[in-house]
Amino acid sequence: DRLLASREGDADLLYLKGLRQLTLAKSDDAPEDAAASARSWFARARAADPNHFQALVRYVESLDTAPEALSGEAREMLLQASRLAPHVASVALNAAVALLANGDHEEAARLLEPLASNPHDQRLAAVAQQLLDRARSASTDDHAVDPGAEVADRDPAEAGDSPKD
């Protein structure tokens, strides 16, 4: 706390304070407001350094929400973290899981493809391949639902079509 007081804008120190609160929030005797406190510190770390991808990931983690229940803002934070740190497999995997849960199969597949072909971590590659298969299958199913729906819903005037007599 004294160090933070002397270096208020240090994103790493703000992040570490948030990490401490997140650890407390996950303990058996967690204070009720520890997760909210963690989010506050991670938000301050992000404000100090918008490229602090760890603060983005931990902020979402502090929500303690299932991937399908994440808000659009939380999913965007995970995507931003994966753009900032494309080399961090766990970040890409977490973002892909959240995307899959939300039905964004094509974007999830884009994130999973490099992970599924990782020759250095076979376990990660196997998990990513399973998720990638699910994303591709769901994406195919989405496109197969009603191929004429887009045409039927389209305004002929916008497309340059005219009704035939």
N, CA, C and O of each residue as an XYZ file, in Angstrom:
660
protein
N       0.822     -1.204      0.000
C       0.000      0.000      0.000
C       0.864      1.265      0.000
O       0.545      2.246     -0.672
N       1.970      1.227      0.770
C       2.863      2.398      0.770
C       3.491      2.598     -0.603
O       3.620      3.727     -1.076
N       3.876      1.505     -1.234
C       4.467      1.598     -2.562
C       3.438      2.143     -3.561
O       3.771      2.978     -4.401
N       2.220      1.680     -3.470
C       1.160      2.195     -4.336
C       0.934      3.686     -4.116
O       0.702      4.431     -5.067
N       0.999      4.108     -2.890
C       0.801      5.522     -2.573
C       1.881      6.384     -3.227
O       1.623      7.519     -3.629
N       3.072      5.841     -3.327
C       4.166      6.617     -3.911
C       4.217      6.489     -5.433
O       4.854      7.304     -6.100
N       3.556      5.483     -5.983
C       3.574      5.260     -7.437
C       2.159      4.949     -7.918
O       1.883      3.854     -8.408
N       1.273      5.925     -7.771
C      -0.163      5.752     -8.012
C      -0.512      5.246     -9.406
O      -1.462      4.477     -9.552
N       0.208      5.646    -10.411
C      -0.131      5.288    -11.779
C       0.584      4.067    -12.307
O       0.571      3.827    -13.515
N       1.203      3.293    -11.448
C       1.958      2.115    -11.894
C       0.990      0.962    -12.165
O       0.435      0.377    -11.235
N       0.796      0.644    -13.437
C      -0.179     -0.381    -13.833
C       0.149     -1.740    -13.225
O      -0.756     -2.477    -12.834
N       1.424     -2.074    -13.142
C       1.788     -3.376    -12.588
C       1.455     -3.463    -11.101
O       0.975     -4.496    -10.636
N       1.704     -2.399    -10.357
C       1.363     -2.403     -8.933
C      -0.153     -2.455     -8.723
O      -0.641     -3.155     -7.835
N      -0.883     -1.716     -9.540
C      -2.340     -1.739     -9.453
C      -2.866     -3.142     -9.770
O      -3.779     -3.640     -9.111
N      -2.280     -3.758    -10.778
C      -2.652     -5.124    -11.151
C      -2.368     -6.096    -10.006
O      -3.201     -6.941     -9.680
N      -1.188     -5.969     -9.398
C      -0.841     -6.873     -8.293
C      -1.776     -6.705     -7.096
O      -2.117     -7.683     -6.429
N      -2.185     -5.483     -6.827
C      -3.150     -5.257     -5.751
C      -4.484     -5.929     -6.094
O      -5.118     -6.534     -5.229
N      -4.900     -5.822     -7.341
C      -6.121     -6.496     -7.783
C      -5.993     -8.010     -7.694
O      -6.941     -8.699     -7.320
N      -4.822     -8.521     -8.039
C      -4.583     -9.957     -7.965
C      -4.671    -10.446     -6.527
O      -5.188    -11.531     -6.263
N      -4.169     -9.648     -5.610
C      -4.282    -10.009     -4.193
C      -5.748    -10.074     -3.765
O      -6.158    -10.991     -3.053
N      -6.532     -9.090     -4.208
C      -7.958     -9.081     -3.863
C      -8.696    -10.251     -4.521
O      -9.614    -10.820     -3.930
N      -8.297    -10.602     -5.731
C      -8.917    -11.733     -6.419
C      -8.605    -13.038     -5.695
O      -9.468    -13.907     -5.571
N      -7.384    -13.170     -5.225
C      -6.995    -14.352     -4.454
C      -7.822    -14.434     -3.177
O      -8.289    -15.509     -2.801
N      -7.998    -13.301     -2.517
C      -8.851    -13.263     -1.316
C     -10.287    -13.660     -1.656
O     -10.928    -14.400     -0.911
N     -10.782    -13.162     -2.784
C     -12.165    -13.453     -3.181
C     -12.387    -14.943     -3.408
O     -13.495    -15.445     -3.219
N     -11.351    -15.640     -3.806
C     -11.481    -17.071     -4.089
C     -11.213    -17.949     -2.870
O     -11.343    -19.171     -2.951
N     -10.845    -17.348     -1.750
C     -10.568    -18.129     -0.547
C     -11.871    -18.511      0.147
O     -12.920    -17.920     -0.105
N     -11.787    -19.493      1.010
C     -12.978    -19.981      1.713
C     -13.610    -18.923      2.608
O     -14.833    -18.861      2.725
N     -12.795    -18.101      3.235
C     -13.317    -17.061      4.125
C     -13.242    -15.689      3.444
O     -12.791    -14.708      4.036
N     -13.693    -15.647      2.193
C     -13.582    -14.439      1.381
C     -14.459    -13.313      1.901
O     -15.633    -13.524      2.208
N     -13.890    -12.119      1.999
C     -14.722    -10.955      2.301
C     -15.723    -10.753      1.162
O     -15.411    -11.013     -0.001
N     -16.891    -10.301      1.495
C     -17.961    -10.176      0.510
C     -17.605     -9.249     -0.644
O     -18.026     -9.479     -1.778
N     -16.848     -8.225     -0.368
C     -16.547     -7.235     -1.397
C     -15.186     -7.438     -2.064
O     -14.734     -6.552     -2.789
N     -14.522     -8.568     -1.847
C     -13.179     -8.782     -2.394
C     -13.181     -8.814     -3.921
O     -12.284     -8.247     -4.544
N     -14.163     -9.461     -4.530
C     -14.210     -9.518     -5.992
C     -14.449     -8.133     -6.583
O     -13.839     -7.772     -7.590
N     -15.326     -7.366     -5.966
C     -15.578     -6.003     -6.437
C     -14.329     -5.141     -6.280
O     -14.020     -4.314     -7.138
N     -13.621     -5.343     -5.183
C     -12.374     -4.616     -4.966
C     -11.350     -4.998     -6.026
O     -10.648     -4.136     -6.554
N     -11.264     -6.285     -6.337
C     -10.333     -6.745     -7.374
C     -10.656     -6.068     -8.701
O      -9.756     -5.573     -9.379
N     -11.937     -6.042     -9.075
C     -12.336     -5.401    -10.336
C     -11.933     -3.935    -10.352
O     -11.498     -3.412    -11.379
N     -12.079     -3.280     -9.216
C     -11.711     -1.867     -9.133
C     -10.218     -1.673     -9.403
O      -9.828     -0.770    -10.143
N      -9.396     -2.515     -8.805
C      -7.946     -2.412     -9.008
C      -7.557     -2.752    -10.445
O      -6.683     -2.107    -11.025
N      -8.211     -3.775    -11.022
C      -7.904     -4.132    -12.408
C      -8.339     -3.013    -13.357
O      -7.660     -2.740    -14.347
N      -9.459     -2.371    -13.060
C      -9.916     -1.242    -13.877
C      -8.916     -0.091    -13.793
O      -8.636      0.563    -14.798
N      -8.384      0.155    -12.616
C      -7.372      1.211    -12.459
C      -6.099      0.851    -13.211
O      -5.463      1.724    -13.800
N      -5.717     -0.428    -13.198
C      -4.525     -0.870    -13.940
C      -4.747     -0.662    -15.443
O      -3.843     -0.225    -16.155
N      -5.956     -0.979    -15.914
C      -6.276     -0.792    -17.331
C      -6.267      0.689    -17.698
O      -5.837      1.061    -18.790
N      -6.739      1.524    -16.792
C      -6.726      2.960    -17.050
C      -5.293      3.483    -17.129
O      -4.986      4.355    -17.942
N      -4.431      2.947    -16.288
C      -3.030      3.370    -16.282
C      -2.289      2.855    -17.519
O      -1.393      3.523    -18.035
N      -2.667      1.673    -17.987
C      -2.031      1.088    -19.164
C      -3.071      0.264    -19.923
O      -3.311     -0.892    -19.576
N      -3.694      0.847    -20.956
C      -4.730      0.133    -21.705
C      -4.233     -1.158    -22.368
O      -5.041     -2.000    -22.759
N      -2.928     -1.317    -22.496
C      -2.356     -2.518    -23.103
C      -1.983     -3.594    -22.086
O      -1.320     -4.571    -22.436
N      -2.394     -3.428    -20.853
C      -2.080     -4.400    -19.798
C      -3.071     -5.559    -19.925
O      -4.123     -5.569    -19.286
N      -2.713     -6.531    -20.761
C      -3.654     -7.601    -21.082
C      -4.002     -8.457    -19.878
O      -5.105     -8.998    -19.802
N      -3.078     -8.586    -18.935
C      -3.366     -9.388    -17.743
C      -4.495     -8.769    -16.930
O      -5.324     -9.488    -16.373
N      -4.534     -7.451    -16.858
C      -5.597     -6.776    -16.109
C      -6.958     -7.028    -16.766
O      -7.969     -7.180    -16.081
N      -6.970     -7.070    -18.095
C      -8.219     -7.378    -18.804
C      -8.709     -8.783    -18.465
O      -9.881     -8.988    -18.148
N      -7.797     -9.739    -18.535
C      -8.157    -11.140    -18.278
C      -8.615    -11.319    -16.843
O      -9.633    -11.965    -16.594
N      -7.889    -10.765    -15.912
C      -8.246    -10.935    -14.498
C      -9.527    -10.194    -14.134
O     -10.277    -10.640    -13.266
N      -9.779     -9.079    -14.786
C     -11.038     -8.374    -14.551
C     -12.204     -9.308    -14.875
O     -13.138     -9.449    -14.086
N     -12.137     -9.936    -16.037
C     -13.198    -10.867    -16.435
C     -13.244    -12.048    -15.470
O     -14.327    -12.501    -15.100
N     -12.085    -12.547    -15.062
C     -12.046    -13.653    -14.102
C     -12.715    -13.268    -12.789
O     -13.359    -14.102    -12.152
N     -12.570    -12.028    -12.387
C     -13.157    -11.582    -11.117
C     -14.674    -11.539    -11.167
O     -15.325    -11.463    -10.125
N     -15.246    -11.586    -12.364
C     -16.701    -11.591    -12.487
C     -17.288    -12.914    -12.026
O     -18.464    -12.982    -11.670
N     -16.480    -13.963    -12.028
C     -16.894    -15.301    -11.593
C     -18.214    -15.699    -12.250
O     -19.179    -16.086    -11.591
N     -18.208    -15.586    -13.569
C     -19.400    -15.841    -14.360
C     -19.091    -16.909    -15.397
O     -17.988    -16.948    -15.943
N     -20.050    -17.763    -15.664
C     -19.889    -18.776    -16.707
C     -19.698    -18.086    -18.056
O     -20.245    -17.006    -18.276
N     -18.923    -18.698    -18.969
C     -18.654    -18.051    -20.259
C     -19.912    -17.618    -21.009
O     -19.911    -16.578    -21.668
N     -20.981    -18.403    -20.915
C     -22.204    -18.039    -21.642
C     -22.936    -16.866    -21.003
O     -23.817    -16.279    -21.631
N     -22.593    -16.514    -19.778
C     -23.257    -15.407    -19.093
C     -22.442    -14.116    -19.132
O     -22.862    -13.105    -18.569
N     -21.298    -14.140    -19.780
C     -20.478    -12.931    -19.857
C     -21.176    -11.864    -20.691
O     -21.827    -12.163    -21.692
N     -21.030    -10.641    -20.268
C     -21.598     -9.531    -21.030
C     -20.781     -9.327    -22.304
O     -19.679     -9.857    -22.441
N     -21.330     -8.564    -23.219
C     -20.599     -8.229    -24.437
C     -19.305     -7.501    -24.127
O     -18.292     -7.702    -24.797
N     -19.343     -6.653    -23.108
C     -18.142     -5.910    -22.716
C     -17.063     -6.862    -22.202
O     -15.886     -6.690    -22.518
N     -17.451     -7.856    -21.420
C     -16.479     -8.808    -20.894
C     -15.871     -9.641    -22.019
O     -14.666     -9.892    -22.032
N     -16.715    -10.070    -22.967
C     -16.181    -10.818    -24.123
C     -15.211     -9.945    -24.909
O     -14.166    -10.418    -25.356
N     -15.552     -8.681    -25.074
C     -14.671     -7.770    -25.804
C     -13.337     -7.596    -25.068
O     -12.290     -7.469    -25.703
N     -13.376     -7.591    -23.745
C     -12.133     -7.501    -22.974
C     -11.241     -8.716    -23.254
O     -10.031     -8.578    -23.432
N     -11.849     -9.902    -23.290
C     -11.070    -11.104    -23.586
C     -10.500    -11.056    -25.002
O      -9.355    -11.447    -25.228
N     -11.293    -10.581    -25.944
C     -10.791    -10.454    -27.318
C      -9.659     -9.435    -27.400
O      -8.659     -9.658    -28.082
N      -9.824     -8.334    -26.709
C      -8.764     -7.320    -26.686
C      -7.495     -7.895    -26.086
O      -6.400     -7.655    -26.595
N      -7.634     -8.652    -25.006
C      -6.461     -9.282    -24.389
C      -5.792    -10.234    -25.367
O      -4.564    -10.294    -25.427
N      -6.582    -10.983    -26.138
C      -5.984    -11.918    -27.097
C      -5.319    -11.176    -28.253
O      -4.348    -11.672    -28.825
N      -5.825    -10.004    -28.601
C      -5.153     -9.194    -29.637
C      -3.851     -8.606    -29.100
O      -2.860     -8.504    -29.823
N      -3.862     -8.221    -27.820
C      -2.661     -7.645    -27.224
C      -1.572     -8.689    -26.979
O      -0.381     -8.379    -27.018
N      -1.995     -9.932    -26.724
C      -1.034    -10.999    -26.403
C      -1.387    -12.263    -27.197
O      -1.792    -13.268    -26.612
N      -1.236    -12.218    -28.521
C      -1.621    -13.370    -29.329
C      -0.775    -14.609    -29.052
O      -1.172    -15.722    -29.396
N       0.370    -14.423    -28.442
C       1.279    -15.527    -28.136
C       0.926    -16.244    -26.823
O       1.532    -17.267    -26.505
N      -0.035    -15.729    -26.067
C      -0.404    -16.336    -24.788
C      -1.607    -17.245    -25.031
O      -2.735    -16.779    -25.193
N      -1.341    -18.551    -25.053
C      -2.359    -19.536    -25.418
C      -3.566    -19.498    -24.490
O      -4.699    -19.611    -24.958
N      -3.354    -19.344    -23.207
C      -4.484    -19.370    -22.266
C      -5.428    -18.201    -22.513
O      -6.637    -18.335    -22.324
N      -4.902    -17.076    -22.925
C      -5.736    -15.910    -23.206
C      -6.598    -16.183    -24.437
O      -7.801    -15.925    -24.428
N      -5.981    -16.702    -25.491
C      -6.729    -17.022    -26.710
C      -7.771    -18.101    -26.441
O      -8.890    -18.030    -26.950
N      -7.405    -19.095    -25.647
C      -8.336    -20.180    -25.335
C      -9.538    -19.662    -24.542
O     -10.674    -20.030    -24.840
N      -9.304    -18.818    -23.545
C     -10.400    -18.243    -22.765
C     -11.312    -17.383    -23.637
O     -12.535    -17.436    -23.506
N     -10.719    -16.602    -24.515
C     -11.531    -15.772    -25.413
C     -12.362    -16.648    -26.342
O     -13.532    -16.358    -26.591
N     -11.763    -17.715    -26.855
C     -12.483    -18.617    -27.762
C     -13.642    -19.310    -27.052
O     -14.717    -19.457    -27.634
N     -13.448    -19.731    -25.828
C     -14.523    -20.377    -25.066
C     -15.682    -19.403    -24.862
O     -16.844    -19.782    -25.011
N     -15.376    -18.170    -24.528
C     -16.428    -17.169    -24.344
C     -17.161    -16.908    -25.658
O     -18.382    -16.751    -25.665
N     -16.432    -16.862    -26.757
C     -17.056    -16.653    -28.059
C     -17.958    -17.826    -28.432
O     -19.071    -17.633    -28.920
N     -17.470    -19.037    -28.198
C     -18.278    -20.224    -28.484
C     -19.571    -20.210    -27.676
O     -20.645    -20.499    -28.202
N     -19.458    -19.877    -26.417
C     -20.631    -19.850    -25.544
C     -21.646    -18.819    -26.009
O     -22.846    -18.960    -25.771
N     -21.156    -17.783    -26.674
C     -22.038    -16.729    -27.162
C     -22.499    -16.970    -28.595
O     -23.285    -16.190    -29.133
N     -22.019    -18.035    -29.213
C     -22.448    -18.350    -30.571
C     -21.629    -17.720    -31.669
O     -22.018    -17.789    -32.835
N     -20.505    -17.105    -31.339
C     -19.639    -16.509    -32.359
C     -18.607    -17.550    -32.793
O     -17.433    -17.474    -32.432
N     -19.072    -18.512    -33.566
C     -18.270    -19.679    -33.915
C     -17.105    -19.368    -34.856
O     -16.024    -19.941    -34.718
N     -17.321    -18.472    -35.799
C     -16.263    -18.169    -36.763
C     -15.083    -17.464    -36.098
O     -13.928    -17.793    -36.369
N     -15.373    -16.494    -35.229
C     -14.297    -15.784    -34.517
C     -13.579    -16.740    -33.569
O     -12.357    -16.683    -33.436
N     -14.335    -17.618    -32.912
C     -13.725    -18.612    -32.023
C     -12.795    -19.519    -32.814
O     -11.688    -19.819    -32.365
N     -13.233    -19.955    -33.978
C     -12.400    -20.824    -34.816
C     -11.108    -20.123    -35.214
O     -10.043    -20.739    -35.239
N     -11.204    -18.842    -35.523
C     -10.008    -18.075    -35.894
C      -8.977    -18.077    -34.766
O      -7.776    -18.186    -35.013
N      -9.454    -17.957    -33.535
C      -8.538    -17.972    -32.392
C      -7.994    -19.370    -32.103
O      -6.858    -19.519    -31.652
N      -8.802    -20.380    -32.363
C      -8.424    -21.756    -32.010
C      -7.480    -22.420    -33.017
O      -6.707    -23.302    -32.643
N      -7.532    -22.014    -34.272
C      -6.724    -22.679    -35.304
C      -5.234    -22.754    -34.958
O      -4.649    -23.834    -35.050
N      -4.604    -21.647    -34.564
C      -3.174    -21.762    -34.230
C      -2.916    -22.642    -33.005
O      -1.894    -23.324    -32.928
N      -3.841    -22.621    -32.056
C      -3.665    -23.429    -30.847
C      -3.781    -24.920    -31.161
O      -3.065    -25.740    -30.585
N      -4.671    -25.258    -32.062
C      -4.902    -26.659    -32.402
C      -3.715    -27.271    -33.138
O      -3.571    -28.493    -33.180
N      -2.880    -26.438    -33.709
C      -1.716    -26.960    -34.427
C      -0.414    -26.719    -33.670
O       0.667    -26.726    -34.259
N      -0.525    -26.509    -32.375
C       0.652    -26.256    -31.548
C       1.441    -27.550    -31.343
O       0.959    -28.455    -30.661
N       2.636    -27.656    -31.915
C       3.408    -28.892    -31.769
C       4.119    -29.003    -30.417
O       4.647    -30.066    -30.088
N       4.140    -27.933    -29.640
C       4.888    -27.922    -28.380
C       4.050    -28.294    -27.167
O       4.595    -28.628    -26.115
N       2.740    -28.241    -27.302
C       1.857    -28.561    -26.181
C       0.704    -29.411    -26.707
O      -0.332    -28.891    -27.121
N       0.903    -30.713    -26.681
C      -0.073    -31.629    -27.260
C      -1.418    -31.585    -26.530
O      -2.470    -31.713    -27.156
N      -1.383    -31.406    -25.225
C      -2.634    -31.351    -24.467
C      -3.445    -30.120    -24.851
O      -4.654    -30.207    -25.066
N      -2.784    -28.986    -24.934
C      -3.447    -27.762    -25.374
C      -3.986    -27.944    -26.790
O      -5.121    -27.564    -27.078
N      -3.180    -28.518    -27.666
C      -3.598    -28.726    -29.051
C      -4.837    -29.616    -29.123
O      -5.735    -29.367    -29.928
N      -4.890    -30.649    -28.288
C      -6.040    -31.554    -28.298
C      -7.312    -30.842    -27.833
O      -8.374    -31.007    -28.434
N      -7.203    -30.062    -26.778
C      -8.367    -29.303    -26.280
C      -8.814    -28.290    -27.335
O     -10.001    -28.167    -27.634
N      -7.846    -27.576    -27.885
C      -8.173    -26.573    -28.904
C      -8.801    -27.237    -30.126
O      -9.720    -26.673    -30.719
N      -8.330    -28.412    -30.513
C      -8.884    -29.112    -31.671
C     -10.337    -29.515    -31.416
O     -11.183    -29.396    -32.302
N     -10.623    -29.990    -30.203
C     -12.011    -30.342    -29.861
C     -12.920    -29.119    -29.960
O     -14.014    -29.186    -30.520
N     -12.450    -28.007    -29.408
C     -13.241    -26.773    -29.471
C     -13.366    -26.274    -30.905
O     -14.421    -25.781    -31.305
N     -12.298    -26.400    -31.673
C     -12.319    -25.982    -33.072
C     -13.317    -26.821    -33.865
O     -14.069    -26.287    -34.680
N     -13.326    -28.122    -33.629
C     -14.302    -28.997    -34.297
C     -15.720    -28.565    -33.960
O     -16.586    -28.527    -34.835
N     -15.961    -28.239    -32.692
C     -17.281    -27.795    -32.265
C     -17.644    -26.469    -32.935
O     -18.777    -26.275    -33.376
N     -16.672    -25.562    -33.005
C     -16.926    -24.263    -33.631
C     -17.246    -24.432    -35.112
O     -18.182    -23.815    -35.621
N     -16.485    -25.252    -35.795
C     -16.717    -25.463    -37.229
C     -18.054    -26.148    -37.466
O     -18.783    -25.787    -38.390
N     -18.378    -27.127    -36.645
C     -19.643    -27.830    -36.772
C     -20.814    -26.876    -36.547
O     -21.782    -26.883    -37.307
N     -20.723    -26.073    -35.519
C     -21.795    -25.125    -35.207
C     -21.886    -24.058    -36.289
O     -22.985    -23.629    -36.641
N     -20.753    -23.625    -36.819
C     -20.745    -22.620    -37.872
C     -21.411    -23.168    -39.124
O     -22.168    -22.462    -39.790
N     -21.132    -24.411    -39.442
C     -21.765    -25.058    -40.584
C     -23.262    -25.177    -40.352
O     -24.055    -24.920    -41.258
N     -23.652    -25.564    -39.145
C     -25.071    -25.671    -38.805
C     -25.769    -24.319    -38.921
O     -26.897    -24.235    -39.405
N     -25.090    -23.262    -38.475
C     -25.674    -21.920    -38.550
C     -25.954    -21.528    -39.998
O     -27.001    -20.958    -40.305
N     -25.006    -21.839    -40.883
C     -25.171    -21.455    -42.280
C     -26.200    -22.334    -42.982
O     -26.780    -21.933    -43.991
N     -26.423    -23.521    -42.453
C     -27.352    -24.446    -43.098
C     -28.788    -24.259    -42.635
O     -29.678    -24.943    -43.139
N     -29.041    -23.377    -41.714
C     -30.373    -23.224    -41.153
C     -31.390    -22.875    -42.233
O     -32.346    -23.623    -42.438
N     -31.206    -21.759    -42.923
C     -32.126    -21.365    -43.970
C     -31.370    -20.491    -44.959
O     -31.310    -19.273    -44.792
N     -30.793    -21.103    -45.989
C     -29.960    -20.331    -46.896
C     -30.713    -19.218    -47.613
O     -30.090    -18.266    -48.082
N     -32.040    -19.311    -47.709
C     -32.813    -18.269    -48.385
C     -33.262    -17.163    -47.470
O     -33.846    -16.184    -47.935
N     -33.008    -17.283    -46.174
C     -33.501    -16.284    -45.219
C     -32.945    -14.908    -45.512
O     -33.671    -13.917    -45.432
N     -31.668    -14.831    -45.851
C     -31.063    -13.533    -46.100
C     -31.685    -12.879    -47.328
O     -31.932    -11.673    -47.340
N     -31.934    -13.672    -48.346
C     -32.544    -13.137    -49.555
C     -33.985    -12.726    -49.282
O     -34.422    -11.672    -49.742
N     -34.728    -13.540    -48.541
C     -36.131    -13.243    -48.260
C     -36.283    -11.994    -47.409
O     -37.259    -11.260    -47.564
N     -35.339    -11.741    -46.516
C     -35.431    -10.585    -45.629
C     -34.885     -9.312    -46.267
O     -35.048     -8.226    -45.712
N     -34.255     -9.431    -47.397
C     -33.603     -8.297    -48.040
C     -34.633     -7.405    -48.719
O     -35.595     -7.890    -49.312
N     -34.424     -6.111    -48.627
C     -35.286     -5.152    -49.306
C     -34.844     -5.091    -50.765
O     -33.699     -4.733    -51.039
N     -35.730     -5.435    -51.718
C     -35.320     -5.460    -53.124
C     -34.783     -4.120    -53.603
O     -33.900     -4.092    -54.460
N     -35.291     -3.004    -53.076
C     -34.820     -1.697    -53.511
C     -33.362     -1.467    -53.137
O     -32.618     -0.819    -53.874
N     -32.954     -2.006    -51.979
C     -31.567     -1.833    -51.542
C     -30.615     -2.642    -52.393
O     -29.475     -2.231    -52.607
N     -31.064     -3.787    -52.884
C     -30.195     -4.655    -53.650
C     -30.183     -4.318    -55.123
O     -29.432     -4.909    -55.898
N     -31.018     -3.364    -55.510
C     -31.083     -3.016    -56.916
C     -32.028     -3.927    -57.685
O     -32.122     -3.820    -58.908
N     -32.723     -4.814    -57.000
C     -33.686     -5.698    -57.648
C     -34.985     -4.947    -57.853
O     -35.331     -4.073    -57.058
N     -35.683     -5.267    -58.877
C     -37.010     -4.704    -59.041
C     -37.993     -5.848    -59.180
O     -37.655     -6.894    -59.734
N     -39.222     -5.658    -58.676
C     -40.201     -6.723    -58.784
C     -40.516     -6.999    -60.249
O     -40.587     -6.074    -61.058
N     -40.700     -8.250    -60.583
C     -41.015     -8.633    -61.954
C     -42.532     -8.625    -62.129
O     -43.262     -9.084    -61.251
N     -42.998     -8.113    -63.242
C     -44.428     -8.077    -63.529
C     -44.884     -9.392    -64.077
O     -46.065     -9.558    -64.381
